[in-house]
């Protein structure tokens, strides 16, 4: 019998397998699709990394993730995190709350006048003062998942792709049965980190808040001048917009959430006409450093909770990781530690994480 079977080979499941294997636990990772697939939320070349939150729990989780990203790079020999600095602009009350929270967490940022920010980042347009944080940047998603799995395997974890799970059955407090087409797995614990498929696979096994699965379509826009610098950026408009440079692909810009609800097994990946038009209109007005008329659309899923907070929980021998709501990737290696803690000890280690009730329901 294994100690843990991890179901889901995206970012969170792969991170859990890495951290469990690092503790010497016999673990197997089962992934439904082939390596590098584009069906979920962990593919592509770029995700924003940032400490910038108004919630101290998220700041603490990002602070823990930063050195773990570096540990992953060292373990795998793969560069995954680039620090570029990041800017937040728009709603001044929101920016003030972010600034205050980071100051309290010992990670202050810096205020810049709109003119100063425009001089530094001429590819963006600003109309009011800007909040700059030097620790922001980008994480390469595809490389990260591959590096996590490589590092887990190097520590003894079994990695199985194209292995869809057909059933999970709890046989006792320390026994879970996981059925795939070719094998029945037995383990003391199971970690379920399957993104958009969470409600389907966990039905009857663990209580979940309502999970809204949407198809999101950001796009890469070609830069007009490859020599100019790009920070990661968030524009707080109520309907927030994010962006960052993706080397070799352009500048990625997208609206945070708001895409149509989809069944993850019935996506057609077709361009969303009105969504694409609204994004081009935004880019034309606020991102003058790119060509707004030449987007290369991207498609991914968000699995969102009503509060946009994560579900990190354990029910008996079943550990749940769900509802990352379009902003979880930056925390990936730290989430892996939380899931390992839950699987082994039943709760996150309080000395390691200043988690609040929003981040974990345990």
C-alpha positions as CSV (number, residue, x, y, z in Angstrom):
1,X,0.0,0.0,0.0
2,X,1.2,3.5,-0.9
3,X,1.2,6.3,1.6
4,X,-0.5,8.7,-0.8
5,X,-2.0,8.7,-4.3
6,X,-2.2,12.1,-5.8
7,X,-4.9,12.6,-8.5
8,X,-4.2,15.4,-10.9
9,X,-0.9,16.2,-12.5
10,X,-1.4,20.0,-12.9
11,X,0.5,22.5,-10.8
12,X,-1.0,21.7,-7.4
13,X,-1.0,17.9,-7.7
14,X,2.5,17.9,-9.0
15,X,3.7,20.2,-6.2
16,X,2.0,17.9,-3.6
17,X,3.8,14.9,-5.1
18,X,7.1,16.7,-4.9
19,X,6.7,17.7,-1.3
20,X,5.5,14.3,-0.2
21,X,8.4,12.5,-2.0
22,X,10.8,15.0,-0.4
23,X,9.6,13.7,3.0
24,X,10.3,10.1,2.0
25,X,6.6,9.1,1.5
26,X,5.8,6.5,-1.1
27,X,3.6,8.4,-3.5
28,X,2.0,7.9,-7.0
29,X,0.8,10.8,-9.2
30,X,-2.1,9.9,-11.6
31,X,-2.8,12.4,-14.4
32,X,-5.7,11.9,-16.8
33,X,-4.1,13.6,-19.9
34,X,-0.7,13.5,-21.6
35,X,2.2,15.7,-20.5
36,X,1.8,19.3,-21.5
37,X,-1.9,19.1,-22.3
38,X,-4.0,22.3,-22.7
39,X,-7.3,21.1,-21.2
40,X,-7.0,22.6,-17.7
41,X,-5.5,25.6,-15.9
42,X,-1.7,24.8,-15.6
43,X,-0.5,25.1,-19.2
44,X,1.2,27.9,-21.1
45,X,4.3,30.0,-20.6
46,X,3.4,32.7,-18.1
47,X,1.7,33.3,-14.8
48,X,2.1,36.3,-12.6
49,X,4.0,36.0,-9.4
50,X,3.3,38.6,-6.7
51,X,3.1,39.2,-3.0
52,X,0.6,42.0,-3.6
53,X,-2.6,41.1,-1.7
54,X,-4.6,42.9,0.9
55,X,-5.2,39.7,2.8
56,X,-2.2,38.8,5.1
57,X,-2.8,35.1,4.7
58,X,-2.2,35.3,0.9
59,X,0.9,37.5,1.4
60,X,2.3,35.0,3.9
61,X,1.6,32.1,1.4
62,X,3.4,34.0,-1.4
63,X,6.3,34.8,0.8
64,X,6.7,31.1,1.5
65,X,6.3,30.2,-2.1
66,X,9.2,32.5,-3.3
67,X,12.1,30.5,-1.8
68,X,10.4,27.3,-2.7
69,X,10.3,28.3,-6.4
70,X,14.1,28.8,-6.1
71,X,14.4,25.4,-4.4
72,X,12.5,23.9,-7.3
73,X,14.9,25.6,-9.8
74,X,17.9,24.2,-8.0
75,X,16.4,20.7,-7.7
76,X,15.4,20.5,-11.3
77,X,18.0,22.6,-13.1
78,X,15.2,24.5,-14.7
79,X,14.6,28.3,-14.6
80,X,10.9,29.0,-13.9
81,X,10.7,32.3,-12.1
82,X,11.7,35.7,-13.5
83,X,11.4,38.8,-11.2
84,X,10.5,41.8,-13.3
85,X,8.7,44.0,-10.8
86,X,5.0,44.7,-10.9
87,X,2.6,47.6,-11.0
88,X,-1.0,48.0,-9.7
89,X,-3.0,51.0,-11.0
90,X,-6.6,52.1,-11.1
91,X,-8.8,52.2,-8.0
92,X,-6.8,54.2,-5.5
93,X,-8.7,52.8,-2.4
94,X,-7.8,49.3,-3.5
95,X,-4.1,50.3,-4.0
96,X,-4.0,51.9,-0.6
97,X,-5.3,48.7,1.0
98,X,-2.6,46.7,-0.8
99,X,0.1,49.1,0.2
100,X,-0.9,49.0,3.9
101,X,-1.1,45.2,4.0
102,X,2.3,44.8,2.5
103,X,3.8,47.4,4.8
104,X,2.4,45.4,7.8
105,X,3.8,42.2,6.4
106,X,7.3,43.7,6.2
107,X,7.3,43.7,2.4
108,X,6.6,47.4,1.4
109,X,6.2,48.6,-2.1
110,X,6.7,52.0,-3.6
111,X,4.3,54.7,-4.9
112,X,5.1,56.3,-8.3
113,X,3.5,59.3,-10.0
114,X,1.8,58.4,-13.3
115,X,4.4,60.3,-15.3
116,X,7.2,58.5,-13.6
117,X,5.6,55.1,-14.2
118,X,5.0,56.0,-17.9
119,X,8.6,57.0,-18.3
120,X,9.7,53.6,-16.9
121,X,7.1,51.5,-18.7
122,X,6.1,53.3,-21.9
123,X,4.1,50.3,-23.1
124,X,1.4,51.1,-20.5
125,X,-0.9,54.1,-19.9
126,X,-1.5,55.4,-16.4
127,X,-3.8,58.2,-15.3
128,X,-3.1,58.3,-11.6
129,X,-0.4,57.2,-9.1
130,X,0.9,53.7,-9.4
131,X,1.8,51.1,-6.7
132,X,5.1,49.3,-7.6
133,X,6.3,46.1,-5.9
134,X,9.8,44.9,-6.8
135,X,9.2,41.2,-6.0
136,X,6.6,40.6,-8.7
137,X,7.4,38.8,-11.9
138,X,6.3,35.8,-13.9
139,X,6.4,32.0,-13.6
140,X,6.7,29.7,-16.6
141,X,3.7,27.4,-16.2
142,X,4.7,24.5,-18.5
143,X,8.3,24.4,-17.2
144,X,7.1,24.5,-13.6
145,X,4.8,21.5,-13.9
146,X,7.5,19.5,-15.7
147,X,10.1,20.5,-13.1
148,X,7.8,19.5,-10.3
149,X,7.2,16.1,-11.8
150,X,10.8,15.6,-12.6
151,X,11.9,16.5,-9.1
152,X,9.2,14.3,-7.6
153,X,10.3,11.4,-9.7
154,X,13.9,12.0,-8.8
155,X,12.9,11.5,-5.1
156,X,11.1,8.2,-5.9
157,X,7.5,9.3,-6.8
158,X,5.7,7.3,-9.5
159,X,4.4,9.6,-12.3
160,X,1.6,8.1,-14.5
161,X,0.1,10.2,-17.4
162,X,-2.9,9.2,-19.5
163,X,-4.3,7.4,-16.4
164,X,-7.8,8.7,-15.8
165,X,-9.3,7.8,-12.4
166,X,-12.7,6.0,-12.7
167,X,-13.6,5.8,-9.0
168,X,-12.4,6.7,-5.5
169,X,-13.7,4.6,-2.6
170,X,-12.9,5.3,1.1
171,X,-12.4,1.9,2.8
172,X,-11.4,3.2,6.2
173,X,-9.7,6.0,8.1
174,X,-6.4,4.9,6.6
175,X,-7.4,3.2,3.4
176,X,-8.5,4.7,0.1
177,X,-9.1,2.7,-3.1
178,X,-8.4,4.4,-6.4
179,X,-9.6,2.7,-9.6
180,X,-8.1,3.3,-13.0
181,X,-8.6,1.4,-16.3
182,X,-5.6,-0.8,-15.7
183,X,-5.2,-1.0,-12.0
184,X,-6.7,-0.5,-8.5
185,X,-4.5,1.6,-6.2
186,X,-4.5,1.3,-2.5
187,X,-3.2,4.1,-0.2
188,X,-3.5,5.6,3.2
189,X,-4.4,9.0,1.8
190,X,-5.6,10.4,-1.5
191,X,-4.9,14.0,-2.6
192,X,-7.5,15.2,-5.2
193,X,-6.3,18.3,-7.2
194,X,-8.2,18.1,-10.5
195,X,-9.2,21.7,-11.1
196,X,-12.3,21.9,-13.2
197,X,-13.2,18.3,-12.6
198,X,-13.2,18.7,-8.8
199,X,-17.0,18.6,-8.3
200,X,-17.4,15.6,-10.6
201,X,-14.7,13.5,-9.0
202,X,-15.3,14.5,-5.4
203,X,-19.1,14.0,-5.5
204,X,-20.1,12.2,-2.2
205,X,-16.5,12.2,-0.9
206,X,-16.0,15.7,0.4
207,X,-18.2,18.8,0.9
208,X,-17.3,21.7,-1.5
209,X,-18.6,25.2,-1.8
210,X,-20.2,25.9,-5.2
211,X,-17.5,25.8,-7.8
212,X,-18.0,27.8,-11.0
213,X,-16.0,26.5,-14.0
214,X,-15.5,29.1,-16.7
215,X,-13.5,29.3,-19.9
216,X,-11.2,32.3,-20.0
217,X,-9.6,33.7,-23.1
218,X,-6.7,36.1,-22.5
219,X,-4.4,36.7,-25.5
220,X,-0.9,37.5,-26.4
221,X,-0.4,40.8,-28.3
222,X,2.8,41.6,-30.2
223,X,4.9,44.3,-28.7
224,X,5.7,47.3,-31.0
225,X,9.2,47.6,-29.6
226,X,11.0,44.6,-28.3
227,X,13.5,46.8,-26.4
228,X,11.1,48.3,-23.9
229,X,10.7,46.8,-20.4
230,X,7.4,45.3,-19.1
231,X,6.4,44.7,-15.5
232,X,3.6,42.4,-14.6
233,X,0.5,44.6,-14.1
234,X,-3.0,44.6,-12.6
235,X,-5.4,47.3,-13.5
236,X,-8.1,47.6,-10.8
237,X,-11.2,48.6,-12.6
238,X,-13.8,46.5,-10.8
239,X,-13.6,44.2,-13.8
240,X,-9.9,43.7,-13.3
241,X,-7.4,43.3,-16.1
242,X,-3.9,41.7,-15.7
243,X,-0.9,41.4,-18.0
244,X,2.7,40.5,-18.3
245,X,5.3,39.9,-21.0
246,X,5.7,36.4,-22.3
247,X,9.1,36.1,-24.0
248,X,8.8,34.9,-27.6
249,X,5.0,35.2,-27.6
250,X,4.2,38.9,-26.9
251,X,2.4,40.6,-24.0
252,X,-0.3,38.5,-22.3
253,X,-3.4,40.5,-21.3
254,X,-6.6,39.1,-19.9
255,X,-9.6,40.0,-17.8
256,X,-9.7,38.3,-14.4
257,X,-12.7,36.0,-14.6
258,X,-16.0,36.6,-16.2
259,X,-15.8,34.0,-18.9
260,X,-18.8,31.7,-19.7
261,X,-19.6,28.7,-17.6
262,X,-18.4,25.5,-19.3
263,X,-18.4,21.8,-18.8
264,X,-14.6,20.9,-18.9
265,X,-15.4,17.8,-20.9
266,X,-17.3,19.7,-23.5
267,X,-15.2,22.7,-24.4
268,X,-14.9,23.6,-28.0
269,X,-12.0,26.2,-27.5
270,X,-13.7,28.4,-30.1
271,X,-12.9,32.2,-29.8
272,X,-15.4,34.1,-27.8
273,X,-16.4,37.0,-30.0
274,X,-17.6,39.6,-27.6
275,X,-14.9,38.7,-25.0
276,X,-12.2,39.1,-27.7
277,X,-13.6,42.4,-28.8
278,X,-13.8,43.9,-25.3
279,X,-10.2,42.8,-24.7
280,X,-9.0,44.4,-27.9
281,X,-10.8,47.6,-27.0
282,X,-9.1,47.6,-23.5
283,X,-5.7,47.0,-25.0
284,X,-6.1,49.7,-27.6
285,X,-6.8,52.2,-24.8
286,X,-4.5,51.2,-22.0
287,X,-1.6,49.2,-23.5
288,X,-0.2,51.4,-26.4
289,X,3.0,49.4,-26.5
290,X,1.3,46.5,-28.3
291,X,-0.6,45.9,-31.5
292,X,-4.2,45.5,-30.3
293,X,-5.4,44.2,-33.7
294,X,-3.1,41.1,-33.8
295,X,-4.1,39.0,-30.8
296,X,-3.2,35.4,-30.4
297,X,-6.0,34.0,-28.1
298,X,-5.3,31.6,-25.3
299,X,-7.9,29.3,-23.6
300,X,-7.9,28.0,-20.0
301,X,-10.3,27.3,-17.2
302,X,-10.9,29.0,-13.9
303,X,-12.5,27.0,-11.1
304,X,-13.8,29.6,-8.7
305,X,-15.4,29.7,-5.3
306,X,-18.0,32.3,-4.4
307,X,-15.3,34.2,-2.4
308,X,-12.4,33.5,-4.8
309,X,-10.7,31.8,-1.8
310,X,-9.1,28.4,-2.0
311,X,-10.4,25.1,-0.6
312,X,-7.6,23.2,1.1
313,X,-9.2,20.6,3.3
314,X,-9.1,17.0,4.5
315,X,-12.2,14.8,5.1
316,X,-11.1,11.5,6.5
317,X,-8.3,10.2,4.3
318,X,-9.3,12.5,1.4
319,X,-7.3,15.7,0.9
320,X,-8.9,18.3,-1.3
321,X,-7.3,21.1,-3.3
322,X,-9.8,23.1,-5.3
323,X,-11.2,26.4,-6.2
324,X,-8.0,28.3,-7.0
325,X,-10.1,30.9,-8.7
326,X,-7.6,32.1,-11.3
327,X,-5.0,33.3,-8.9
328,X,-3.5,30.2,-7.4
329,X,-0.5,29.4,-9.6
330,X,1.9,31.8,-7.9
331,X,1.5,29.8,-4.6
332,X,2.1,26.4,-6.2
333,X,5.1,25.1,-4.2
334,X,3.7,26.4,-0.9
335,X,0.3,24.8,-1.7
336,X,2.2,21.6,-2.2
337,X,3.5,21.9,1.3
338,X,0.1,22.5,2.7
339,X,-1.3,19.5,0.9
340,X,1.6,17.3,2.2
341,X,0.9,18.6,5.7
342,X,-2.8,17.7,5.4
343,X,-2.0,14.3,4.1
344,X,0.5,13.4,6.8
345,X,-0.6,15.4,9.8
346,X,-4.2,16.4,9.1
347,X,-3.5,20.1,9.2
348,X,-1.0,22.7,7.8
349,X,2.0,23.2,10.1
350,X,1.3,26.5,11.9
351,X,4.9,27.4,12.2
352,X,5.3,27.3,8.5
353,X,2.2,29.1,7.3
354,X,0.2,32.0,8.7
355,X,-3.0,30.6,7.1
356,X,-6.3,32.2,7.9
357,X,-9.7,30.6,7.7
358,X,-10.2,31.8,4.1
359,X,-7.3,29.7,2.8
360,X,-8.0,26.4,4.6
361,X,-11.2,25.1,6.0
362,X,-9.5,22.5,8.3
